Structures are given as structure tokens and as C-alpha cells.
Amino acid sequence: MQYSFSGFTFTSDLFALNLRAEDGKVRRFSSFTVTMLASLLLLLCALSPPSFGAQLPNQNQAKEPPVATNGQPFPWDRMRLPKTITPLHYDLSIHPNLTTLDFTGVVRIELDVHEDTSTVILHSKQLQISGALLMAPEGVKPLQVLEYPRFHQLALLSDSVLTKGRKYEVQLEFAANLSDSFHGFYKSNYRTSSGEVRVLASTQFEATFARGAFPCFDEPAFKANFTIRIVREPRHITISNMPKVKTVQLPGGLLEDHFDTTVKMSTYLVAYIVSDFLSVSKTTKHGVEISVYAVPEKIDQTAFALDAAVKLLDFYDDYFDIPYPLPKQDLAAIPDFQSGAMENWGLTTYRETGLLFDPDRSSASDKLGITKVIAHELAHQWFGNLVTMEWWNDLWLNEGFAKFMEFISLDITYPELQVDDFFLGKCFEAMEVDSLSSSHPVSTPVENPTQIQEMFDDVSYDKGACILNMLRDFLTPEAFEIGIIRYLKRYSYQNTVNSHLWESLTNICDSDDLVEGRMEHREFCSKRKLQSGASKWHSGDELDVRAIMDTWTLQEGFPLVTVEVRGREVWLSQERFLKTDDPSLTEGFLWQIPLTYMTSASSTIHRFLLKTKTGVLYLPEEVDWVKFNVDMSGYYMVHYAGDGWNSIIKVLQHNHTALTSNDRASLIQNVFQLVSVGKVRLDTALELSLYLSRETEIMAVTQGFGELVPLYKLMEKRDMAALENQMKGYIVDLFRGLIDRQEWTDSGSVSERVLRSYLLLFACVRKYPPCLNKATQLFNQWKDSDGNMSLPVDITMAVFITGAQTAEGWDFLFEKYRHSMQMSVRSRMKTAMAWSPRKDKLQWMMEQSLHGEVMKTQDLPDVVVSIGKNPHGYKLAWDFLRAHWHTMIKKFDLGSHTISYLVTGVTNQYSTTEMLDEIRSFFGSLTEETGSEMRCIQQTYETIEDNIRWMDKNLPLLQAWLNKRNHRVPHEDL
């Protein structure tokens, strides 16, 4: 719950109370202070209830009595729709004109009335409403239409009462332009190899954009059935959520496609496309027809996605023990698409790079990425579509699960992709955001569309997936699977909140659900009962999943567990890990933490649920070292106090394979992150990094880069070339052996191939002579062949980025980019061109991406962020973002993950007070309507402040340590 008073916002939850002042600073209060504040607030309410009551933002009332566009009072003053009426069925007819780029439509909505009323409130955004009728048992009557654009609402006023318990229909005629953004019903285009520009129209309705395509009850809990008809020209085809049942000829040579009625679903999942796409199809073993749609000249790049979709839909059908409820599943590659993909029921839509695969030109990481995104969207057909969160505050129930299921499904269906090697990176990415005071709980109150858009972030997706993974490890994979199947079956075609999930995962073997369940589930529960209900964590009657998981979903951040070994005793304490110079912000947090640990004396994984601030464990014998959070299955960091880190460093130096690669990666991440909060000295972290000269596993190697590279990236933005080059030299020396062992081929496993691309790219960017010479030679050969020579796919990024360093090479790459039909190749060329040292080329790329003719506007964020990482372009990127801010928030939508990615990607490597002041000055000049309240801006301030603190404190240490090491990795010390 949230309250405002005298310039402060109070946010209470189960654990404590936060106070956010107008300057954005947050203070967290003790239970005593909470009690005193509560008493003060109650007193204030008693003294002046009207003025205080008017400031309850979660009621989300208009500040002034709302007035419709015609000057009449608008009869509803809240952003959320009333529950007096719910829709049962939509009959929607749409006629898009791809020449004039507009559309007209008629929607007839069957309504269920729950309370007597004469007003129907629903959503409409920038639609011209030309007529509204009420179909009542007494006959057809016109309705008065009032519009309130601020909340995207329409009020339909009847001169007679709509009676509780009866069914009515309303009919609305409407028209609008096809959107020129990436949401709603929007226009897209592509260029054929002959240069012809062709236009199509597609939809993107999540989260609040269906209202821009047709009048509707545009909230996820208002589920209904949809029957859709689309008018088109004969040169186009149409696809929608359901199969087409017939096509009717209309006057004027037009055709009208009629689609079957959908299952009961939310408005944000409705989809339709009018295009000239071609398709390929197959049928799953369960009888579902799968089709992949793409522009005609790219249809030969759809085979891999088609096979993957068949395999994955069959997997989910079996795993969830719930048949996929629709007769077909289409996957469509859209030429203009803002995000990665969208899970519309029966018609999932994708960026072309997220779906199209060329076996001869796509890389190992392309294959991994495409398979993951298909796995994600198909998981949503159950998690999100069949069972939907009640409101956007619990978006993580959709997105965290889909992200988590990517890894569960691919581990079984595509073991060769080795997805386990990449899951940990998602948790590290989430922690990066979650370590700031401007983070938010996984489940957090949201009301307006901007706040809703902001929920589509690393916390909802990646943290959501990581805490589910922790819970799965906690409950055992078998128990977790039983619980989530129970959840899906109980709430099919309904809406849920957090507690529904926790209830479904509690006492999983005490339910009648098992009677209908699978044999392996009954066997698991029988075996568990034979063991007297004891699990590896707890006795069954002590388990309270909700009590545990509320601590992970209802408060922001994550715990830092400090471990100190004293003989056979292990002393434990927990606190919030927070990058701040204000220690009061870490107070009042408490988690129930499923701790795992192993020791030098035993490879057995020991387990302990830490529910309190401190605790003590007793070991059967004294040990040389202890490693907590085994494989980092838990979403927490660990600090080894006393001599703990020295013990860890010794084992890594002398026998690093005594720990798993995930354990090694988590130690690298933990120790460097602990430097930033002053728990560990930088030289300790750097001493630990020395072992990396012998590391070969992808997660540990890439995490080593992930902690070391940002250090010199901070220096690139300051005038300190000598230290910067010393740091770069140290990293090259550290990985020199591994780089030298890389072959310039496509051989090896997926993880080996992804690592090869990574290492060779780094070495060439750092101008490591053996790599630079080889890449230059290959680029020249490729250029001399006019791009016809076949390069090993995994090394093309290193070759392209090397070639792009010269003006001639850049121009050649651009020509090939313009004419290529291979999406993955174009993507690599675009990234390489953004690494040019030529500022005129970089500026031109950003401007062209903004205009969207030569380079797609959907790629603008990647281009700007890539240039922001380029030591020759970072100031250009910031100036461009600032100059075109208003255009970009209109195109990509306020609060979207795209805008957040742009803001943080361009600014997160600055570390001077001068740049912080410049950035504050710009964002401080914005209004709420142009983004001043966005969370990503607060995150930017915090990140730069943390960078400044880090540089001020650690540069002398870094200089001294590098001088001592004399630029080289001392192999003799290892």
C-alpha cells in the first residue's frame, strides 16, 4: 500500500516501511519508528480526513473531477475500470487500408451486468468513435459517448438502466490511423532484394495497447471470447489467433476472412496480421498445426524455427499434462518489432532475428537465442495465456515463469545447446538492477501505463526466473513440477495472484489433484510418505511456501549472507546487499534463505533454511574451506569473513576444479561486487582473478570478463590512458593462453563456439597482434571475393569489427549490410559498424536508424547503446539520446524496457561528477509526461554515483596492484 503526505511517499509491506522524499531518496525505518509514524498518520487522518484521504494514489483518482472532451463531467474518476460490468464476447470486424495506412472497424461486445447501472466504462485510445448502440431485450437504442483521454476511457451513457443479472450488447463503430510506433495496430514495411518497399500491418497489444486498435475492457482480468473478421485485398493474406473458417467476397474486389472464436482470454493476447507473408507448416504428435510465416524472400530461413516449435509445443503439452487448447500455433517474423517476441495465443510474433535461421550463416549463439525465444513464447501459452496474472503487479507470474521454462524445456529437448551454461548470467543481470535502492519488489503496485511498462524489466523476468529456480531446488524438481501442474489445472482460463501459486506448491502430496495426476507423481508422493514426510530441508508439516516466498517477492533487493568459520562453528548473518553510501537503507530487511553449502571435507551438499538475522551451523570436523550457495542455485551473495576469502583463493589457485564452473563464476561475481560495497579490498578480488589464466569454462570466463572489463571502461571516459592500458594489458595477459588456443573454425560444442566468438572478438578489439593480424587477413580475403568467400560463422564478428576500423572497410560492410537477406549476418555487420573510430560514420548510423529507411528504427536502441560503449562514440550517443529524446519516447513508449535500455546503456559507464550533473540537468528538466518519473532515470543516477565512489576509493589500489604485477600474469605464483 502507498500513501502520500507533505511531499513524501510512504510504502508499507509485510516487513518494514519505506519513505521516499521528493528528491527520490528512500529511507527505511525500524519497527519502533513505523509504530510512531503510524500513530502520527492516524492522528493526522483524524484531524483532517478529507485532505489526507484525497491523496491515496492507489485509488488512482483524477486530481480534479474528470471532464470529458465535450466539457461534460466524466462519470468515472479512476484509472482502473469498474467491476460492475464484464465482457463475455467480442465480435470484431476490422478493415485496414494498407495504401492510406488507416483502418475502420465495428465491435459488438456482449456484456454481463453485475450491478444496476446506466453507464458502461471501457477503454479507447486515439480512436474516432462514430456511433454507439445498445442492444437490449427491449430493442436497439443509441448511447451517448463521452471520452476521457487522460485515462484512455470511454463512457457509454444509457437513458435506461442496465439491470443486474441480465446480458446486453453494445456496438461501436470506430476508425484510426495505423500506428507509426511499434504497438497497437501498426504499420510495418520491408524492402525486397529488387528495392521494392512492401507494407504490412501487425498488432502488439501488451500491455495496454489493444485499446488503440478497438474499444475494449483492456485489463487482463476482463477475459472474454473473440470472434474476428478482417477485410483485405486479394494480394494479401490475414492471420489471427484462431484458424480461418471461411473467406467472403465483398463488393469492390475485397475479401473478408472470418476466424473461429477464441478461447476465453485477455485483450492483450489478441493478434492479427495483414501481409504478403508465405508460410511453412508441420503437425505436432498431438495434432496441432504449426506454421511459420515470413516475408517471401526469407521463407527459406524458417525450417529451424518450425522444427523447434513442433518439438517444444509437444514437450510442454506433455510436461504440463494439459493439452494445448487451440488447433494451431503460428509463429510470424515481423520486419518491424520493438521487443524480442510476443506470446499472443495461437499467433506468436517475433523480431526477424528472433525467428529466422540460416544454417550456413547463423552462429551457435543465434541458434541458442532463437530456440530460447521460441521456448519462452510457447511456455506462455500455458503460463500467461491459460493462467493469467490478475493485474500487472504480478507480471512476474507470466514472465518469470516463461524465462525459467526456457531453461527447463531446452535442457531436455535440446541438450546439445547446453543452456545450463547460461542460466547463471540471468541472475547476475538481475542482481545488477536489484542492488540499487531504486529497484522494486518482484510483485509491486502499478497503476498507469508507464508504470506497467516499467514492470517488463530484469526483475520481473530474470529475478523471477532465479527465485523460481531456487524454489525448485528447495522443494525438489519433482515436487515443484507437481505443484505448478496443480496451479495450471486449478486456474485454467482464470486470473491469479502470488498466493495462488504458493498454495499450489504447498502440501503437494495431500491433494485430490493426484488422483487425476500422472503415475510418476503418485510414485514420488508414495515414496515421500514412506520417508515419513522428511525432505532434505524440513519436515513436511513445517513448510510454509508462502511465508518463505513472500520474503522474495514482496520486498525489493536480495540478501548478502556473511559467513565466518570459527573452528567447527559457522557463524551466519544476513543483510540487504545494496550499493549505497547510506547504511540506513539496508535496515529492516529479512529473508528466509534456503542456504546450501559444501566443504573441503565432503562434496555432499548440505542445506539449512536461515529464517533469522543471524545463525550458527556446526560442522562435523574442521575444514580448509567452505563454499555457500552451491552452484549459485540461490538468489543471494556470500561474503567470507575472517580468512574465508584467502581460503577460497588458495583452492582456486591450486585446484580450481574442486569447485564447479557455476561455483567459480559465482565467486568471481560475489568478490568483485563486494568490493563496490566496501566488504572486500580490490586487491583481494584481483588476487582471486589470477586463477582465470587456467579457466576454460564459459560461465566463469565470461564472468571474469564481466567484472574486469567495466573497470577499464570507466577509465575510457576519463583522461587516464596509462592506467587504462595497463588494465587492458592485464586482462589480455590473463586470457592469452585461452585466446591462443582458439581455432578460427566452427568446431566444438555450442558453449565452446560461443566462447570462441567472445574471446576472439575481445582480442581483436583490444588489438592483440595474433588476433588482429588473422582477422585483418581474413577480412581482406573476404572483401577481395566481394563477400562471396565463406567465413567460419563464429569468427565473423571479430573479422567484421576489425574490417570496420578503416573507412574503406566500413563502406564495404555497409554495402553488404544493405543487400543481405540473412538477418543474423546483418545484425553482426551493424554491431561491427557501430565500433568504427570514425565519428562521422557513427553519427550517420544513429540518424539513419532514427529515420528508419536504410537501417530499421527497431535497431536504433542497439545502435545507440553500441556507440555508447565505443570509446570514440560515447559522448555522441549521449548527445543523440538527449537531442532526440521526445521522438524516441513517442516511438518506443514511455516506461518501456527499450527506453530503459537506452538510458542505462548510454550512461552507465560514466564516473565523473561533471557528467552526473549534466545527466541530472537534462532528466531534471523533463516533466512527468516526458519521463521524469521513470525508474530507469533514478537507476542511472545511482549507478553513476556508485561508479564515482568506486573510482575515488579504488584507483590507487588498482594502480599499486598492477604496478606490482608488472603488467603480466605471474604464472609462477599459481
C-alpha positions, 0 to 999 in steps of 0.5 A: 500500500502507498500513501502520500503526505507533505511531499513524501511517499510512504510504502508499507509491506509485510516487513518494514516501511519505506519513505521516499522524499521528493528528491527520490531518496528512500529511507527505511525505518525500524519497527519502533519508528513505523509504530510512531509514524503510524500513530502520527498518520492516524492522528493526522487522518483524524484531524483532517480526513478529507485532505489526507484521504484525497491523496491515496494514489492507489485509488488512482483518482483524477486530481480534479473531477474528470471532464470529458472532451465535450466539457461534460463531467466524466462519470468515472474518476479512476484509472482502473475500470469498474467491476460492475460490468464484464465482457463475455464476447467480442465480435470484431470486424476490422478493415485496414487500408494498407495504401492510406495506412488507416483502418475502420472497424465495428465491435459488438461486445456482449456484456454481463451486468453485475450491478444496476447501472446506466453507464458502461466504462471501457477503454479507447485510445486515439480512436474516432468513435462514430456511433454507439448502440445498445442492444437490449431485450427491449430493442436497439437504442443509441448511447451517448459517448463521452471520452476521457483521454487522460485515462484512455476511457470511454463512457457509454451513457444509457437513458435506461438502466442496465439491470443486474443479472441480465446480458446486453450488447453494445456496438461501436463503430470506430476508425484510426490511423495505423500506428507509426510506433511499434504497438497497437495496430501498426504499420510495418514495411520491408524492402525486397532484394529488387528495392521494392518497399512492401507494407504490412500491418501487425498488432502488439497489444501488451500491455495496454495497447489493444485499446488503440486498435478497438474499444475494449475492457483492456485489463487482463482480468476482463477475459472474454471470447473473440470472434474476428473478421478482417477485410483485405485485398486479394494480394494479401493474406490475414492471420489471427489467433484462431484458424480461418473458417471461411473467406467472403467476397465483398463488393469492390474486389475485397475479401473478408476472412472470418476466424473461429472464436477464441478461447476465453482470454485477455485483450492483450493476447489478441493478434492479427496480421495483414501481409504478403507473408508465405508460410511453412507448416508441420503437425505436432504428435498431438495434432496441432498445426504449426506454421511459420510465416515470413516475408517471401524472400526469407521463407527459406530461413524458417525450417529451424524455427518450425522444427523447434516449435513442433518439438517444444509445443509437444514437450510442454503439452506433455510436461504440463499434462494439459493439452494445448487448447487451440488447433494451431500455433503460428509463429510470424517474423515481423520486419518491424518489432520493438521487443524480442517476441510476443506470446499472443495465443495461437499467433506468436510474433517475433523480431526477424532475428528472433525467428529466422535461421540460416544454417550456413550463416547463423552462429551457435549463439543465434541458434541458442537465442532463437530456440530460447525465444521460441521456448519462452513464447510457447511456455506462455501459452500455458503460463500467461495465456491459460493462467493469467496474472490478475493485474500487472503487479504480478507480471512476474507470474507470466514472465518469470515463469516463461524465462525459467521454462526456457531453461527447463524445456531446452535442457531436455529437448535440446541438450546439445545447446547446453543452456545450463551454461547460461542460466547463471548470467540471468541472475547476475543481470538481475542482481545488477538492477536489484542492488540499487535502492531504486529497484522494486519488489518482484510483485509491486503496485502499478497503476498507469501505463508507464508504470506497467511498462516499467514492470517488463524489466530484469526483475520481473523476468530474470529475478523471477526466473532465479527465485523460481529456480531456487524454489525448485531446488528447495522443494525438489524438481519433482515436487515443484513440477507437481505443484505448478501442474496443480496451479495450471489445472486449478486456474485454467482460463482464470486470473491469479495472484502470488498466493495462488501459486504458493498454495499450489506448491504447498502440501503437494502430496495431500491433494485430490489433484493426484488422483487425476495426476500422472503415475510418476507423481503418485510414485514420488508422493508414495515414496515421500510418505514412506520417508515419513514426510522428511525432505532434505530441508524440513519436515513436511508439516513445517513448510510454509511456501508462502511465508518463505516466498513472500520474503522474495517477492514482496520486498525489493533487493536480495540478501548478502549472507556473511559467513565466518568459520570459527573452528567447527562453528559457522557463524551466519548473518544476513543483510540487504546487499545494496550499493549505497553510501547510506547504511540506513537503507539496508535496515529492516530487511529479512529473508528466509534463505534456503542456504546450501553449502559444501566443504573441503571435507565432503562434496555432499551438499548440505542445506539449512533454511536461515529464517533469522538475522543471524545463525550458527551451523556446526560442522562435523570436523574442521575444514580448509574451506567452505563454499555457500550457495552451491552452484549459485542455485540461490538468489543471494551473495556470500561474503567470507569473513575472517580468512574465508576469502584467502581460503577460497583463493588458495583452492582456486589457485591450486585446484580450481576444479574442486569447485564447479564452473557455476561455483567459480563464476559465482565467486568471481561475481560475489568478490568483485561486487563486494568490493563496490560495497566496501566488504572486500579490498580490490586487491583481494578480488584481483588476487582471486582473478589470477586463477582465470589464466587456467579457466576454460569454462564459459560461465566463469570466463565470461564472468571474469570478463564481466567484472574486469572489463567495466573497470577499464571502461570507466577509465575510457571516459576519463583522461587516464590512458596509462592506467587504462592500458595497463588494465587492458594489458592485464586482462589480455595477459590473463586470457592469452593462453585461452585466446591462443588456443582458439581455432578460427573454425566452427568446431566444438560444442555450442558453449565452446563456439560461443566462447570462441566468438567472445574471446576472439572478438575481445582480442581483436578489439583490444588489438592483440597482434595474433588476433588482429593480424588473422582477422585483418587477413581474413577480412581482406580475403573476404572483401577481395571475393566481394563477400562471396568467400565463406567465413567460419560463422563464429569468427565473423564478428571479430573479422567484421569489427576489425574490417570496420576500423578503416573507412574503406572497410566500413563502406564495404560492410555497409554495402553488404549490410544493405543487400543481405537477406540473412538477418543474423549476418546483418545484425553482426555487420551493424554491431561491427559498424557501430565500433568504427573510430570514425565519428562521422560514420557513427553519427550517420548510423544513429540518424539513419536508424532514427529515420528508419529507411536504410537501417530499421528504427527497431535497431536504433536502441542497439545502435545507440547503446553500441556507440555508447560503449565505443570509446570514440562514440560515447559522448555522441550517443549521449548527445543523440539520446538527449537531442532526440529524446521526445521522438524516441519516447513517442516511438518506443513508449514511455516506461518501456524496457527499450527506453530503459535500455537506452538510458542505462546503456548510454550512461552507465559507464560514466564516473565523473561528477561533471557528467552526473550533473549534466545527466541530472540537468537534462532528466531534471528538466523533463516533466512527468509526461516526458519521463521524469518519473521513470525508474530507469532515470533514478537507476542511472543516477545511482549507478553513476554515483556508485561508479564515482565512489568506486573510482575515488576509493579504488584507483590507487589500489588498482594502480599499486596492484598492477604496478606490482604485477608488472603488467603480466600474469605471474604464472609462477605464483599459481 
